[in-house]
């Protein structure tokens, strides 16, 4: 058990959590309140089932777990979820190992399962601090279920959990009650209809997020066209169908109905588009809703949070858009990569898993205020450089509603500690997906994974660390308590509308759209304050995508605080569906509040990266210098 208090700000200083220098400082935003002061945070570890070194049948012996309620291996298969409405129990996915063979009653503690874990030190009646919800569910109670159980998200009724593309339901009983036994639990599959006649198994969906109204569901779906991977996000209504007559499975299931694609195909609704009144000019609309991947919702259910088209070149951030009005706000602004996030119950805070402090992305995005023009071809590859294979560089960051500004760049939740093996701020323990707020806003639960080979050791200079966790397990479940905050009353969320005015109603079986882009040509982009950029766009031979973007800046400034000069050119190719190859030439100089340069080697920077495995491979160099601080690219396979 680790328990350390933290009270410090986070920035480019890394694991210490010290306040950032001017290197990453942002202009103060007019009318924003002063940055909040660091607050006290106590971080501790939550209990998990015991570990067995022998993961074969019978390896989980009575000596290891006298209760006969299962073991995990060193590789836990962990993924934390959210809080149940009681505020002191959280959901999680784990993979049990070493169960005895049937008919031993402990044989049910095998493979991936959903558990719930106490966060307040109490235990369930059997003496465990955790309870397996899905272990031993009769086959007849889970007909047609899908295998994956990722992102386990409890419903507000305490009786159901969304996990993967399933809903786990204990009927009349709350999941934490002793009356919620395996025979009471049902696992219902979720189906997204993608055919006009309702036939077939339905469309593939991923990264599901439950709206707080517990009626609607957000999700993403990959597209595969023009030799490239794409993705759209959707919002739909969960509708229980006890007796389906079309499509598979023909078992009780949840259908997603009244679906809206969170996208508008109109050219002028994109972030970068050609001014229809001046066809030789480009326009950048920072208020465009460009949902790349849906990441969740505000706790009143009225805003959708998403990874969007960059507001600044190569800077991957999270945004929120009102589902009715379409008003957009930027939740993060640091040059590092942000992805998994959760918005607080009162709407005033974001907790984000972010690579800030690692300097992982600064060589790409450290120069601020560069308009997102080359991003027309670079975004997928840039996003993929955030990881080294299975090693992530995420740490949990607390950010107020008004986001990064001035020298304020949030507070690292687990900043305290000496950085030693197993410490809460051990840099080899990386944050994983979806931190989650407690219902009363006083705690955040998150999980971490230890970097293991091949993401450490070997040719990679990162030393592999021996786990200090019980049994040497390589994942852990953490809770951060914001000790100065007072509990807030539970929020009651009314169902949101099925209609998203800025989206497009989804018609099953209709063609999947393509994202519009400025056609080939030469354009001028005017700086909001001074100067301009000359932009040349080239399409591929099939005219299905942009091939090359070339930009030359002359005294360009959008904010009047920085002035940009120089040139940048990027050519993109896709050697295979999931691989992106960039040939990048950059020679940019910025003067003003943060003197900066972004330069590639004379032969250019040439990056090849698989968007799904995140193996960084490059020749040539790209170096960004900000206020004299030099940021270089990671080594290959790092």
VEXDREN-2710 file (C-alpha; in Angstrom, 1 decimal):
% VEXDREN-2710
k/r/px/py/pz
1/UNK/0.0/0.0/0.0
2/UNK/1.4/3.4/-1.0
3/UNK/0.0/6.5/0.6
4/UNK/1.7/9.9/-0.1
5/UNK/0.4/13.4/-0.1
6/UNK/1.0/15.7/-3.0
7/UNK/0.7/19.4/-3.3
8/UNK/2.6/20.9/-6.2
9/UNK/2.1/22.2/-9.8
10/UNK/3.0/20.2/-12.8
11/UNK/4.8/21.3/-16.0
12/UNK/7.8/20.7/-18.0
13/UNK/9.9/20.1/-14.9
14/UNK/8.9/16.5/-15.0
15/UNK/8.4/14.1/-12.1
16/UNK/9.1/16.8/-9.5
17/UNK/5.9/18.5/-10.4
18/UNK/7.5/21.9/-10.0
19/UNK/5.9/24.9/-11.6
20/UNK/6.9/25.3/-15.3
21/UNK/9.4/27.9/-16.5
22/UNK/8.6/30.2/-19.4
23/UNK/9.5/27.4/-21.8
24/UNK/5.9/26.3/-22.2
25/UNK/4.2/29.4/-20.9
26/UNK/1.0/30.4/-22.6
27/UNK/-0.5/33.9/-23.0
28/UNK/-3.0/34.7/-20.3
29/UNK/-6.5/34.5/-21.7
30/UNK/-8.6/37.6/-21.3
31/UNK/-11.3/37.4/-18.6
32/UNK/-10.0/34.1/-17.3
33/UNK/-9.7/33.9/-13.5
34/UNK/-6.3/33.6/-11.8
35/UNK/-4.8/30.1/-11.9
36/UNK/-5.8/28.0/-8.9
37/UNK/-3.2/27.3/-6.1
38/UNK/-1.9/23.7/-5.8
39/UNK/-4.1/21.7/-3.4
40/UNK/-3.3/18.8/-1.1
41/UNK/-3.7/15.3/-2.7
42/UNK/-3.3/12.0/-1.0
43/UNK/-2.6/9.0/-3.2
44/UNK/-2.9/5.4/-2.2
45/UNK/-3.2/2.0/-3.8
46/UNK/-6.4/-0.1/-3.9
47/UNK/-6.5/-3.8/-3.3
48/UNK/-6.6/-6.5/-6.0
49/UNK/-6.8/-10.3/-5.9
50/UNK/-3.6/-12.1/-4.8
51/UNK/-1.0/-13.0/-7.4
52/UNK/0.1/-16.5/-8.3
53/UNK/3.3/-17.2/-10.1
54/UNK/1.8/-20.4/-11.5
55/UNK/-0.9/-19.3/-13.9
56/UNK/-1.7/-22.9/-15.0
57/UNK/-4.7/-24.9/-13.7
58/UNK/-4.7/-25.1/-10.0
59/UNK/-1.9/-22.5/-9.6
60/UNK/-4.2/-20.4/-7.4
61/UNK/-3.9/-22.5/-4.2
62/UNK/-5.6/-22.1/-0.9
63/UNK/-2.2/-21.0/0.5
64/UNK/-2.3/-18.0/-1.8
65/UNK/-6.0/-17.2/-1.5
66/UNK/-7.7/-19.0/1.5
67/UNK/-11.1/-17.6/0.4
68/UNK/-11.0/-19.5/-2.9
69/UNK/-12.0/-16.4/-4.8
70/UNK/-9.3/-16.3/-7.4
71/UNK/-5.9/-15.0/-8.3
72/UNK/-4.3/-13.0/-11.0
73/UNK/-0.9/-13.4/-12.7
74/UNK/1.9/-10.9/-12.8
75/UNK/0.3/-9.6/-15.9
76/UNK/-3.0/-8.5/-14.4
77/UNK/-5.1/-7.6/-17.4
78/UNK/-6.2/-4.6/-15.4
79/UNK/-8.3/-1.7/-16.6
80/UNK/-10.0/0.5/-14.0
81/UNK/-13.5/1.9/-14.5
82/UNK/-15.7/4.3/-12.7
83/UNK/-17.3/4.7/-9.3
84/UNK/-20.6/3.1/-8.3
85/UNK/-23.1/5.6/-7.0
86/UNK/-22.3/4.7/-3.4
87/UNK/-19.0/6.6/-4.0
88/UNK/-16.8/4.0/-2.3
89/UNK/-16.8/1.2/-4.8
90/UNK/-15.2/1.2/-8.2
91/UNK/-15.4/-1.2/-11.2
92/UNK/-12.4/-2.8/-12.9
93/UNK/-11.6/-5.4/-15.4
94/UNK/-9.0/-8.1/-14.5
95/UNK/-7.9/-11.4/-15.8
96/UNK/-8.0/-14.3/-13.3
97/UNK/-5.3/-17.0/-13.5
98/UNK/-4.5/-20.3/-12.0
99/UNK/-8.1/-21.4/-11.3
100/UNK/-8.6/-25.1/-10.6
101/UNK/-10.5/-27.2/-13.2
102/UNK/-14.2/-27.8/-13.0
103/UNK/-16.2/-29.0/-11.1
104/UNK/-14.2/-27.2/-8.3
105/UNK/-16.4/-24.2/-7.5
106/UNK/-13.4/-21.9/-7.7
107/UNK/-13.0/-22.8/-11.4
108/UNK/-15.2/-19.8/-12.3
109/UNK/-12.4/-17.4/-11.3
110/UNK/-10.8/-17.7/-14.7
111/UNK/-10.0/-15.3/-17.6
112/UNK/-11.2/-11.7/-18.0
113/UNK/-13.9/-10.7/-15.6
114/UNK/-15.5/-7.6/-14.1
115/UNK/-14.8/-6.9/-10.4
116/UNK/-15.8/-4.1/-8.0
117/UNK/-13.4/-2.9/-5.4
118/UNK/-13.9/-1.1/-2.1
119/UNK/-12.1/2.3/-1.8
120/UNK/-12.8/3.0/1.8
121/UNK/-10.9/0.1/3.5
122/UNK/-14.1/-1.9/4.1
123/UNK/-14.6/-5.5/2.8
124/UNK/-17.4/-7.6/1.4
125/UNK/-19.0/-10.2/3.7
126/UNK/-16.5/-12.9/2.5
127/UNK/-13.6/-10.9/3.7
128/UNK/-12.4/-9.7/0.3
129/UNK/-12.1/-6.0/-0.5
130/UNK/-13.2/-6.9/-4.0
131/UNK/-16.1/-8.9/-5.6
132/UNK/-16.2/-10.6/-8.9
133/UNK/-19.5/-9.7/-10.7
134/UNK/-19.3/-11.8/-13.8
135/UNK/-17.6/-15.0/-12.4
136/UNK/-19.9/-18.0/-12.6
137/UNK/-22.7/-16.3/-14.6
138/UNK/-24.7/-19.1/-16.1
139/UNK/-24.3/-19.6/-19.9
140/UNK/-28.0/-19.0/-20.4
141/UNK/-27.7/-15.6/-18.7
142/UNK/-25.0/-14.4/-21.2
143/UNK/-26.2/-15.7/-24.6
144/UNK/-24.8/-13.6/-27.4
145/UNK/-22.4/-11.6/-25.2
146/UNK/-19.3/-10.1/-26.7
147/UNK/-15.9/-11.2/-25.2
148/UNK/-14.2/-7.8/-24.6
149/UNK/-14.9/-6.2/-21.2
150/UNK/-13.0/-3.0/-21.5
151/UNK/-13.8/0.5/-20.1
152/UNK/-16.2/-0.8/-17.3
153/UNK/-18.5/2.1/-16.5
154/UNK/-21.2/1.7/-13.8
155/UNK/-24.7/3.1/-14.4
156/UNK/-26.1/5.5/-11.8
157/UNK/-28.6/2.9/-10.6
158/UNK/-25.7/0.8/-9.1
159/UNK/-27.2/-2.3/-10.8
160/UNK/-25.5/-2.2/-14.2
161/UNK/-22.1/-1.8/-15.8
162/UNK/-21.2/-1.0/-19.4
163/UNK/-18.2/-3.1/-20.3
164/UNK/-16.9/-3.5/-23.8
165/UNK/-19.9/-3.9/-26.0
166/UNK/-22.0/-5.5/-23.2
167/UNK/-24.2/-4.3/-20.4
168/UNK/-23.9/-6.4/-17.2
169/UNK/-27.2/-6.3/-15.3
170/UNK/-28.0/-7.6/-11.8
171/UNK/-31.8/-7.0/-12.2
172/UNK/-33.4/-5.9/-9.0
173/UNK/-30.2/-5.9/-7.0
174/UNK/-27.3/-3.6/-6.7
175/UNK/-24.0/-5.0/-7.8
176/UNK/-22.5/-4.5/-4.4
177/UNK/-25.3/-6.3/-2.5
178/UNK/-24.9/-9.8/-1.3
179/UNK/-28.1/-10.7/-3.1
180/UNK/-26.4/-9.9/-6.4
181/UNK/-25.2/-13.5/-7.0
182/UNK/-24.0/-15.0/-10.3
183/UNK/-27.4/-16.5/-11.1
184/UNK/-29.0/-13.0/-10.9
185/UNK/-26.5/-11.4/-13.3
186/UNK/-27.2/-11.2/-17.0
187/UNK/-24.8/-10.0/-19.7
188/UNK/-26.5/-8.4/-22.7
189/UNK/-24.7/-7.5/-25.9
190/UNK/-24.9/-4.1/-27.6
191/UNK/-25.7/-3.9/-31.3
192/UNK/-25.1/-1.0/-33.7
193/UNK/-27.2/-1.6/-36.8
194/UNK/-25.4/-0.8/-40.0
195/UNK/-27.7/-2.3/-42.6
196/UNK/-30.9/-1.0/-44.2
197/UNK/-32.9/-4.1/-43.4
198/UNK/-31.4/-4.7/-39.9
199/UNK/-29.7/-7.9/-40.9
200/UNK/-26.2/-9.1/-39.9
201/UNK/-24.1/-8.8/-36.8
202/UNK/-24.0/-5.0/-36.8
203/UNK/-21.2/-2.5/-37.1
204/UNK/-17.9/-2.5/-35.3
205/UNK/-17.8/0.0/-32.4
206/UNK/-15.1/0.9/-30.0
207/UNK/-14.2/3.2/-27.1
208/UNK/-17.7/3.3/-25.8
209/UNK/-18.6/6.0/-23.3
210/UNK/-21.8/6.1/-21.2
211/UNK/-23.6/9.5/-21.1
212/UNK/-24.4/10.4/-17.4
213/UNK/-28.1/10.4/-18.3
214/UNK/-27.6/6.6/-18.5
215/UNK/-29.8/6.6/-21.6
216/UNK/-27.4/7.6/-24.3
217/UNK/-24.1/6.2/-25.5
218/UNK/-21.1/7.7/-27.3
219/UNK/-18.9/5.5/-29.4
220/UNK/-16.4/5.5/-32.2
221/UNK/-16.2/3.4/-35.3
222/UNK/-13.2/2.9/-37.6
223/UNK/-13.4/3.4/-41.4
224/UNK/-11.2/1.8/-43.9
225/UNK/-11.1/3.6/-47.3
226/UNK/-8.6/5.0/-49.7
227/UNK/-5.9/2.8/-48.2
228/UNK/-6.2/4.6/-44.9
229/UNK/-7.7/4.2/-41.5
230/UNK/-10.3/6.8/-40.4
231/UNK/-12.8/7.2/-37.6
232/UNK/-16.1/8.8/-36.8
233/UNK/-17.8/9.3/-33.5
234/UNK/-21.5/8.7/-32.8
235/UNK/-24.2/9.4/-30.2
236/UNK/-27.2/7.0/-29.8
237/UNK/-29.9/5.9/-27.4
238/UNK/-29.6/2.6/-25.6
239/UNK/-32.8/0.6/-26.2
240/UNK/-33.4/-2.7/-24.6
241/UNK/-34.7/-5.3/-27.1
242/UNK/-36.0/-8.4/-25.3
243/UNK/-37.0/-10.3/-28.4
244/UNK/-35.2/-9.1/-31.6
245/UNK/-36.4/-10.4/-34.9
246/UNK/-33.7/-9.2/-37.2
247/UNK/-29.9/-9.1/-37.0
248/UNK/-27.7/-11.2/-34.7
249/UNK/-27.5/-12.2/-32.0
250/UNK/-31.2/-13.1/-31.8
251/UNK/-31.0/-12.9/-28.0
252/UNK/-32.1/-10.2/-25.5
253/UNK/-29.8/-7.2/-26.3
254/UNK/-29.4/-3.5/-26.3
255/UNK/-29.8/-1.8/-29.7
256/UNK/-28.4/1.6/-30.3
257/UNK/-31.2/3.7/-31.8
258/UNK/-31.7/7.3/-32.9
259/UNK/-28.0/7.5/-33.9
260/UNK/-26.3/10.7/-34.9
261/UNK/-22.8/10.9/-36.5
262/UNK/-21.0/13.7/-34.8
263/UNK/-19.8/15.2/-38.1
264/UNK/-21.0/17.7/-40.7
265/UNK/-19.7/17.1/-44.2
266/UNK/-19.9/20.8/-45.2
267/UNK/-16.5/22.2/-46.2
268/UNK/-17.0/25.3/-44.1
269/UNK/-17.6/23.3/-41.0
270/UNK/-14.1/21.9/-41.1
271/UNK/-11.2/23.6/-39.2
272/UNK/-9.3/24.4/-42.4
273/UNK/-11.3/25.3/-45.5
274/UNK/-11.3/27.5/-48.5
275/UNK/-13.1/30.8/-48.1
276/UNK/-16.0/30.5/-50.5
277/UNK/-16.0/34.2/-51.2
278/UNK/-12.3/34.3/-51.9
279/UNK/-11.3/30.9/-53.5
280/UNK/-7.6/31.8/-53.2
281/UNK/-7.7/32.2/-49.5
282/UNK/-7.7/29.6/-46.6
283/UNK/-9.6/30.1/-43.5
284/UNK/-9.0/28.5/-40.1
285/UNK/-12.0/28.3/-37.8
286/UNK/-10.9/27.5/-34.2
287/UNK/-14.6/27.0/-33.3
288/UNK/-15.2/24.2/-35.8
289/UNK/-16.4/21.0/-34.2
290/UNK/-13.9/18.4/-35.4
291/UNK/-14.5/15.2/-33.4
292/UNK/-11.7/12.8/-34.1
293/UNK/-12.3/10.4/-31.3
294/UNK/-15.0/10.7/-28.6
295/UNK/-13.6/10.5/-25.1
296/UNK/-16.6/11.1/-22.8
297/UNK/-19.2/13.6/-21.6
298/UNK/-19.5/16.4/-19.0
299/UNK/-21.3/15.2/-15.9
300/UNK/-24.5/17.0/-16.8
301/UNK/-24.5/15.0/-20.1
302/UNK/-24.7/18.2/-22.2
303/UNK/-21.2/18.4/-23.6
304/UNK/-19.2/15.8/-25.5
305/UNK/-15.4/15.6/-24.9
306/UNK/-13.2/14.6/-27.8
307/UNK/-9.8/14.6/-29.4
308/UNK/-10.1/17.2/-32.1
309/UNK/-8.2/18.7/-35.0
310/UNK/-5.3/20.6/-33.5
311/UNK/-5.8/24.3/-32.6
312/UNK/-2.0/24.7/-32.9
313/UNK/0.2/22.7/-35.2
314/UNK/1.1/19.2/-33.9
315/UNK/-0.5/19.9/-30.5
316/UNK/-3.0/17.1/-29.8
317/UNK/-5.6/18.3/-27.3
318/UNK/-9.0/17.5/-25.9
319/UNK/-12.0/19.8/-26.6
320/UNK/-15.6/19.8/-25.4
321/UNK/-18.6/20.8/-27.5
322/UNK/-22.1/21.5/-26.3
323/UNK/-24.4/18.9/-27.9
324/UNK/-27.1/21.4/-28.5
325/UNK/-25.4/24.8/-29.3
326/UNK/-22.2/23.4/-30.7
327/UNK/-20.1/25.9/-28.5
328/UNK/-16.6/24.6/-28.3
329/UNK/-14.1/25.0/-25.5
330/UNK/-10.5/23.7/-25.4
331/UNK/-9.8/21.7/-22.3
332/UNK/-6.0/21.3/-22.6
333/UNK/-3.3/23.4/-24.3
334/UNK/0.1/22.0/-23.2
335/UNK/2.2/20.9/-26.2
336/UNK/2.3/17.4/-24.9
337/UNK/-0.3/14.7/-25.8
338/UNK/-3.6/14.4/-24.0
339/UNK/-6.1/11.6/-24.4
340/UNK/-8.0/9.9/-21.6
341/UNK/-9.9/12.5/-19.6
342/UNK/-12.8/12.8/-17.2
343/UNK/-14.7/16.0/-16.3
344/UNK/-15.6/16.7/-12.7
345/UNK/-19.1/16.5/-11.3
346/UNK/-19.3/20.3/-10.9
347/UNK/-17.9/20.9/-14.4
348/UNK/-15.0/23.0/-13.1
349/UNK/-12.2/20.5/-13.5
350/UNK/-10.6/18.0/-15.9
351/UNK/-8.4/15.1/-14.9
352/UNK/-6.3/14.1/-17.9
353/UNK/-3.8/11.5/-18.6
354/UNK/-1.1/13.6/-20.3
355/UNK/2.5/13.2/-21.4
356/UNK/3.4/16.6/-20.1
357/UNK/6.7/16.5/-18.1
358/UNK/8.1/13.7/-20.4
359/UNK/9.1/16.1/-23.2
360/UNK/7.9/13.4/-25.6
361/UNK/6.0/15.7/-28.0
362/UNK/7.9/19.0/-27.6
363/UNK/10.1/18.4/-30.6
364/UNK/6.9/18.5/-32.7
365/UNK/4.7/20.9/-30.8
366/UNK/6.9/23.0/-28.6
367/UNK/6.7/26.1/-30.9
368/UNK/3.4/27.7/-30.0
369/UNK/0.9/29.6/-32.1
370/UNK/1.7/27.9/-35.4
371/UNK/-1.5/27.5/-37.4
372/UNK/-2.6/23.8/-38.0
373/UNK/-1.9/23.7/-41.7
374/UNK/0.6/20.8/-42.2
375/UNK/-1.7/18.9/-39.8
376/UNK/-3.9/18.2/-42.8
377/UNK/-1.4/15.3/-43.4
378/UNK/0.4/14.8/-40.2
379/UNK/-2.1/14.3/-37.4
380/UNK/-2.3/10.5/-37.3
381/UNK/1.4/10.1/-37.3
382/UNK/2.0/12.8/-34.7
383/UNK/-0.6/11.3/-32.4
384/UNK/1.1/7.9/-32.6
385/UNK/4.5/9.2/-31.4
386/UNK/3.0/9.6/-27.9
387/UNK/3.8/5.9/-26.9
388/UNK/6.8/3.6/-27.2
389/UNK/4.8/0.5/-28.0
390/UNK/3.1/-0.5/-24.8
391/UNK/5.0/2.0/-22.8
392/UNK/3.0/5.1/-22.2
393/UNK/4.2/8.4/-20.8
394/UNK/1.0/9.5/-19.2
395/UNK/0.7/10.9/-15.8
396/UNK/-2.6/12.1/-14.2
397/UNK/-3.0/15.9/-14.3
398/UNK/-5.6/18.1/-12.6
399/UNK/-6.6/21.1/-14.7
400/UNK/-9.3/23.7/-13.9
401/UNK/-12.1/24.6/-16.3
402/UNK/-10.2/27.4/-18.0
403/UNK/-7.3/25.2/-19.0
404/UNK/-3.6/25.8/-19.4
405/UNK/-2.7/29.5/-19.4
406/UNK/0.3/31.6/-18.5
407/UNK/2.6/29.5/-16.3
408/UNK/-0.4/27.4/-15.1
409/UNK/-0.3/24.0/-16.6
410/UNK/-2.3/22.0/-14.1
411/UNK/-1.2/20.1/-11.1
412/UNK/0.2/16.6/-11.3
413/UNK/-1.9/14.4/-9.1
414/UNK/0.9/12.0/-8.1
415/UNK/3.8/14.5/-8.0
416/UNK/4.9/13.6/-4.4
417/UNK/7.4/10.9/-3.8
418/UNK/11.1/10.2/-4.4
419/UNK/10.7/8.6/-7.8
420/UNK/12.2/5.4/-6.6
421/UNK/10.9/2.0/-7.8
422/UNK/7.3/1.6/-6.8
423/UNK/6.8/5.2/-5.7
424/UNK/3.6/6.9/-6.7
425/UNK/5.7/9.1/-9.1
426/UNK/8.0/6.3/-10.3
427/UNK/8.4/7.3/-14.0
428/UNK/8.4/3.7/-15.1
429/UNK/4.8/3.3/-13.8
430/UNK/2.7/4.9/-16.5
431/UNK/-0.9/6.1/-16.4
432/UNK/-3.4/4.2/-18.6
433/UNK/-6.8/5.0/-19.9
434/UNK/-9.7/6.8/-18.3
435/UNK/-9.2/8.3/-14.8
436/UNK/-12.5/8.7/-13.1
437/UNK/-14.0/11.2/-10.6
438/UNK/-15.9/10.1/-7.6
439/UNK/-19.6/11.2/-7.6
440/UNK/-18.9/13.7/-4.8
441/UNK/-15.9/15.3/-6.6
442/UNK/-13.4/14.5/-3.8
443/UNK/-11.4/11.6/-5.4
444/UNK/-10.1/10.3/-8.6
445/UNK/-9.4/6.7/-9.4
446/UNK/-6.8/5.7/-12.1
447/UNK/-4.6/2.8/-12.9
448/UNK/-1.0/2.4/-14.0
449/UNK/1.1/-0.2/-15.8
450/UNK/4.8/-0.9/-15.3
451/UNK/7.0/-0.5/-18.4
452/UNK/8.1/-4.1/-19.3
453/UNK/10.2/-5.5/-22.2
454/UNK/10.3/-4.7/-25.1
455/UNK/9.3/-1.2/-24.1
456/UNK/12.3/-1.2/-21.8
457/UNK/15.7/-2.9/-21.8
458/UNK/17.5/-4.3/-24.8
459/UNK/18.3/-1.7/-27.4
460/UNK/16.1/0.7/-25.6
461/UNK/18.2/2.6/-23.0
462/UNK/15.3/2.6/-20.5
463/UNK/16.2/0.2/-17.7
464/UNK/13.7/-2.5/-17.0
465/UNK/12.5/-2.3/-13.4
466/UNK/11.6/-5.2/-11.0
467/UNK/8.1/-4.7/-9.8
468/UNK/7.7/-4.0/-6.1
469/UNK/4.0/-4.8/-6.2
470/UNK/2.6/-7.9/-4.4
471/UNK/3.7/-11.0/-6.3
472/UNK/5.6/-8.8/-8.8
473/UNK/2.4/-7.8/-10.6
474/UNK/2.8/-5.1/-13.3
475/UNK/-0.4/-3.1/-12.9
476/UNK/-1.9/-1.3/-10.0
477/UNK/-5.2/0.5/-9.1
478/UNK/-4.8/3.9/-7.5
479/UNK/-7.0/6.4/-5.8
480/UNK/-6.2/10.1/-5.3
481/UNK/-8.1/11.9/-2.6
482/UNK/-8.4/15.7/-2.9
483/UNK/-8.4/16.2/0.9
484/UNK/-9.3/19.9/1.1
485/UNK/-12.5/19.5/-1.0
486/UNK/-15.9/19.1/0.5
487/UNK/-18.2/16.4/-0.8
488/UNK/-20.8/17.6/-3.3
489/UNK/-24.4/16.3/-3.5
490/UNK/-25.1/13.6/-6.0
491/UNK/-26.2/15.0/-9.4
492/UNK/-29.4/13.9/-11.0
493/UNK/-29.1/14.0/-14.8
494/UNK/-32.2/14.4/-17.0
495/UNK/-32.1/12.5/-20.3
496/UNK/-30.5/14.6/-23.1
497/UNK/-32.1/15.0/-26.5
498/UNK/-31.6/12.4/-29.2
499/UNK/-31.0/15.3/-31.6
500/UNK/-27.6/16.9/-32.1
501/UNK/-28.3/19.9/-34.4
502/UNK/-24.7/20.1/-35.6
503/UNK/-24.4/16.4/-36.3
504/UNK/-25.8/14.3/-39.1
505/UNK/-28.6/11.7/-38.4
506/UNK/-27.3/8.3/-39.2
507/UNK/-29.2/6.2/-41.7
508/UNK/-28.2/2.5/-41.4
509/UNK/-26.7/1.2/-44.6
510/UNK/-25.9/4.7/-46.0
511/UNK/-22.5/5.3/-47.4
512/UNK/-19.8/6.4/-44.9
513/UNK/-18.7/9.9/-45.7
514/UNK/-15.2/11.1/-46.2
515/UNK/-13.7/14.1/-44.5
516/UNK/-13.5/17.1/-46.9
517/UNK/-10.2/18.8/-47.4
518/UNK/-9.0/21.9/-49.3
519/UNK/-8.5/20.9/-52.9
520/UNK/-5.1/21.2/-54.6
521/UNK/-4.1/24.7/-55.2
522/UNK/-2.2/27.7/-54.0
523/UNK/-3.7/29.8/-51.2
524/UNK/-3.0/32.7/-48.8
525/UNK/-3.8/32.5/-45.1
526/UNK/-3.9/35.9/-43.4
527/UNK/-2.6/36.3/-39.9
528/UNK/-5.2/37.6/-37.5
529/UNK/-2.8/40.4/-36.4
530/UNK/0.0/40.6/-39.0
531/UNK/1.5/38.9/-42.0
532/UNK/0.4/35.9/-44.0
533/UNK/1.2/32.4/-45.0
534/UNK/1.5/31.2/-48.6
535/UNK/0.1/27.6/-48.7
536/UNK/0.4/25.1/-51.6
537/UNK/-1.7/21.9/-51.4
538/UNK/-1.1/18.9/-53.6
539/UNK/-3.4/15.9/-53.9
540/UNK/-2.5/12.3/-54.6
541/UNK/-3.0/10.8/-58.1
542/UNK/-6.4/9.5/-57.2
543/UNK/-7.4/12.8/-55.7
544/UNK/-8.7/11.0/-52.6
545/UNK/-6.4/12.7/-50.1
546/UNK/-3.8/15.4/-49.7
547/UNK/-0.3/14.3/-50.7
548/UNK/1.8/17.4/-49.8
549/UNK/1.3/20.6/-47.8
550/UNK/3.9/23.4/-48.2
551/UNK/3.7/26.6/-46.2
552/UNK/5.8/29.8/-46.2
553/UNK/5.2/32.3/-43.4
554/UNK/6.0/36.0/-43.6
555/UNK/5.7/38.0/-40.4
556/UNK/2.7/35.8/-39.5
557/UNK/1.0/36.4/-36.2
558/UNK/-2.4/35.5/-34.9
559/UNK/-2.0/36.8/-31.3
560/UNK/0.3/39.8/-31.7
561/UNK/2.7/38.2/-29.2
562/UNK/4.6/35.9/-31.5
563/UNK/5.7/36.5/-35.1
564/UNK/6.5/33.6/-37.4
565/UNK/8.8/33.4/-40.4
566/UNK/10.1/30.5/-42.5
567/UNK/8.9/27.5/-44.4
568/UNK/7.6/24.0/-43.7
569/UNK/6.8/21.2/-46.2
570/UNK/5.4/17.7/-45.5
571/UNK/4.6/14.9/-47.9
572/UNK/2.6/12.0/-46.6
573/UNK/2.3/8.4/-47.8
574/UNK/0.6/5.2/-46.5
575/UNK/2.7/2.2/-47.2
576/UNK/0.0/0.1/-45.7
577/UNK/-3.4/0.7/-44.1
578/UNK/-2.1/1.3/-40.6
579/UNK/1.3/2.8/-41.4
580/UNK/2.0/6.5/-42.0
581/UNK/5.2/7.8/-43.6
582/UNK/6.1/11.5/-43.5
583/UNK/8.8/13.4/-45.3
584/UNK/9.1/16.6/-43.3
585/UNK/11.2/19.7/-44.0
586/UNK/11.0/22.6/-41.5
587/UNK/12.9/25.8/-41.0
588/UNK/10.8/28.1/-38.8
589/UNK/11.8/31.0/-36.6
590/UNK/9.5/32.7/-34.2
591/UNK/10.2/36.0/-32.4
592/UNK/8.3/37.6/-29.5
593/UNK/7.4/36.4/-26.0
594/UNK/8.9/32.9/-26.6
595/UNK/11.8/33.0/-29.2
596/UNK/11.7/29.6/-30.9
597/UNK/13.0/27.7/-33.8
598/UNK/11.8/24.4/-35.4
599/UNK/14.3/22.9/-37.8
600/UNK/14.9/19.6/-39.5
601/UNK/18.3/18.4/-40.7
602/UNK/19.3/19.3/-44.2
603/UNK/18.1/15.9/-45.5
604/UNK/14.8/16.4/-43.7
605/UNK/13.0/14.4/-41.0
606/UNK/11.5/11.1/-42.2
607/UNK/9.1/9.3/-39.9
608/UNK/7.5/5.9/-40.5
609/UNK/5.1/4.8/-37.8
610/UNK/2.4/2.2/-37.4
611/UNK/-0.6/3.9/-36.0
612/UNK/-1.6/0.9/-34.0
613/UNK/1.7/-0.3/-32.5
614/UNK/3.4/3.1/-32.0
615/UNK/6.9/2.0/-32.9
616/UNK/8.9/5.3/-33.6
617/UNK/11.2/4.9/-36.6
618/UNK/12.9/8.0/-38.1
619/UNK/15.8/9.1/-40.1
620/UNK/17.1/12.7/-40.1
621/UNK/16.2/15.0/-37.2
622/UNK/13.7/17.5/-36.1
623/UNK/14.7/19.9/-33.3
624/UNK/12.7/22.6/-31.6
625/UNK/14.3/25.2/-29.4
626/UNK/12.1/27.4/-27.2
627/UNK/13.7/30.1/-25.1
628/UNK/17.1/28.3/-25.4
629/UNK/15.7/25.0/-24.3
630/UNK/16.4/22.3/-26.9
631/UNK/13.9/19.5/-27.6
632/UNK/15.0/16.5/-29.7
633/UNK/13.0/13.6/-31.1
634/UNK/13.0/10.2/-29.2
635/UNK/15.5/7.6/-30.3
636/UNK/14.1/4.9/-32.6
637/UNK/12.0/2.3/-30.8
638/UNK/11.8/4.6/-27.7
END
